[in-house]
């Protein structure tokens, strides 16, 4: 989705590609946060003792956010031209 436009180093091609990528990423993050909130809501009243039951929801949110940093670094490098 981003690889070809970023490799061209042409801002006219990069800008729409980054916009599309941001829309997809934001939609995916909303889905993950909604699913995690649903998980917490369903298990919140019946969870076992302790707080480890919330770990899957937290891991899902952080697990989808961390790879975004790689894409942001690639976008920044392409925009600098180096």
C-alpha positions as CSV (number, residue, x, y, z in Angstrom):
1,X,0.0,0.0,0.0
2,X,2.8,2.4,0.8
3,X,6.0,0.8,-0.6
4,X,5.7,1.9,-4.2
5,X,4.7,5.5,-3.6
6,X,7.4,5.9,-0.9
7,X,10.1,4.5,-3.2
8,X,9.2,7.1,-5.9
9,X,10.1,10.0,-3.6
10,X,7.4,12.0,-5.5
11,X,5.2,14.0,-3.1
12,X,2.4,13.9,-5.6
13,X,2.2,10.1,-5.3
14,X,3.2,9.8,-1.6
15,X,0.5,12.2,-0.2
16,X,-2.6,10.3,-1.4
17,X,-1.0,6.9,-0.5
18,X,-0.2,8.1,3.0
19,X,-3.8,9.4,3.3
20,X,-5.2,6.0,2.3
21,X,-2.9,4.2,4.6
22,X,-3.9,6.5,7.5
23,X,-7.6,5.7,6.9
24,X,-7.0,2.0,6.9
25,X,-4.8,2.1,10.0
26,X,-7.3,4.2,11.9
27,X,-10.1,1.9,11.0
28,X,-8.1,-1.1,12.1
29,X,-7.2,0.5,15.4
30,X,-10.9,1.3,16.0
31,X,-11.8,-2.3,15.3
32,X,-9.0,-3.6,17.7
33,X,-10.0,-1.1,20.5
34,X,-13.7,-2.0,20.1
35,X,-12.9,-5.8,20.2
36,X,-10.7,-5.2,23.3
37,X,-13.4,-3.2,25.0
38,X,-15.9,-5.9,24.2
39,X,-13.5,-8.5,25.7
40,X,-13.1,-6.5,28.9
41,X,-16.8,-5.8,29.1
42,X,-17.7,-9.5,28.7
43,X,-15.1,-10.8,31.1
44,X,-15.1,-7.9,33.5
45,X,-17.8,-9.2,35.8
46,X,-16.7,-12.8,35.7
47,X,-12.9,-12.7,35.6
48,X,-10.7,-14.8,37.7
49,X,-8.8,-13.3,40.6
50,X,-6.1,-10.9,39.7
51,X,-5.6,-8.7,36.7
52,X,-3.9,-11.1,34.3
53,X,-7.2,-11.6,32.5
54,X,-6.9,-8.2,30.9
55,X,-3.5,-9.0,29.3
56,X,-4.9,-10.2,26.0
57,X,-6.8,-6.9,25.4
58,X,-3.7,-4.8,26.3
59,X,-1.5,-7.0,24.1
60,X,-3.9,-6.6,21.2
61,X,-3.8,-2.8,21.4
62,X,0.0,-2.5,21.9
63,X,0.6,-5.3,19.4
64,X,-1.1,-3.5,16.6
65,X,0.3,-0.1,17.5
66,X,4.0,-1.0,17.6
67,X,4.4,-2.0,14.0
68,X,3.0,1.4,13.0
69,X,6.3,2.9,14.1
70,X,8.1,1.1,11.4
71,X,5.8,2.5,8.7
72,X,6.1,6.0,10.2
73,X,9.8,5.9,10.1
74,X,9.6,4.8,6.4
75,X,7.3,7.7,5.6
76,X,9.6,10.2,7.4
77,X,12.7,8.9,5.5
78,X,10.9,9.1,2.2
79,X,9.7,12.6,2.9
80,X,13.2,13.7,3.7
81,X,14.6,12.2,0.6
82,X,17.3,10.2,2.2
